[in-house]
Amino acid sequence: MADLKRLYRELISLEIELWNGIEGRLRAEYDLPLTSFEVLHLLLLRPGPRIQDIAEEFSITVGGTSKLVDRLEAAGLCERRANPHDRRSSVVELTPEGRKLVDGALKVFEEELELRIGSVVSEQSVREVTAVLVRLREAGRTLDAKRKAAGQAPMPGMRTPKQPGRPAS
């Protein structure tokens, strides 16, 4: 029988160690928390998302996302602009300073991923593990949606969906 508890512990421990290792290097070289890098990287890949889009991408609250964007905006790394398709919302874009920072930080991020994952497992294994993780996340979302549709409330003490180890910094 599969030891699901061990798999769970290994996944969570890996996520925390991976997060801490990458964040440590980003903070040391760019004074940039990984949470902030993640949002800036998203803005590089998908210019002009709304706060709601960013929140959905990272499974965090709109309020937490808005506060994070406020801090990035205050640091001059991004800015909100009127949404040309919906006057009730704004879009978030990188500033030139934000683009320069994320370009440099992206190199560090990619180097750490290569050191911590790519140098340890084959490309084929990366594809296989990624496919399994995608299936697990999809199954979890389906389960959550079914429970929500059935009116089942979360268990007491359960956190709302959020990626583990991702503080709202």
Helices and strands as residue ranges (DSSP letters): H 4-30, H 34-45, H 51-58, H 62-74, E 78-82, E 90-94, H 96-113, I 114-118, H 123-149
